[in-house]
């Protein structure tokens, strides 16, 4: 259905207050799920980021890349093992993770943003001593738990109006490379930068009271209510670590955190620039 010029103008007018609210503020986007795999959705996400950056909103993109890591390991005849939802990462697997995340995926996203008229720079947790790690535990190998961070290189990129595109690998003082959960990295970066908001793109509509019924979407959650939602079984399984990252971001001073449906084209713009929003918003109060 064709939208008239008058309707387009009305959309922009309605978006203006939200653009003004977020202008010169920092938004951290955790990019994952189907939106990373589907080329049409990927282009929509990159266009959203370029648009937001163009109107003066400071964007940081944090990405993982589990499916591409698995594909690369399979091609090299290296078995993928998971324990409690985390990839067991030995030395050989860690090298593949670094190659795929900091190399192939990161640079392809930087290139796509550039081709759409944006300005991006590719970074990893190794650059500028950004994400210092220790082992999460011995069972998972080189799966990183962040023990220190340095956001200087990200802040410098933002000052020059670049979109920092950050791959989720870290380091230790012995020169080891670590695979880090992308939700965790996004929460730490958002907190360290004093971000206005953290957006986590997923393959679900948001937090649902009934996981099989999208009409039961919970639009707003106070982080103090999360333990009760866990005890009631509303937050369960794979949703628990995502909610923990939302809670951690708010604890670190981020004003708002969102879980949104990355399967919906332009979901970032819908969440940030409309009054209705799209997914679930987490706040302190």
Secondary structure, 3 states (H helix, E strand, C coil): CCCCHHHHHHHHHHHHHHHHHHCCCEEEEEECCHHHHCHHHHHHHHHHHHHHHHCCCEEEEEECCHHHHHHHHHHCCCCCCEECCEECECHHHHHHHHHHHHHHHHHHHHHHHHHCCCCEEEEECCHHHCEEEEECCCCCECEEEEEEECCHHHHHHHHCCCEEEEECEEECCCCCEEECCHHHHHHHHHHHCCCCEEEEEECCCCCECCCCCHHHECCEEEHHHHHHHHHCCCCCCCHHHHHHHHHHHHHCCCCEEEEEECCCCCHHHHHHHCCCCCCEEEECC
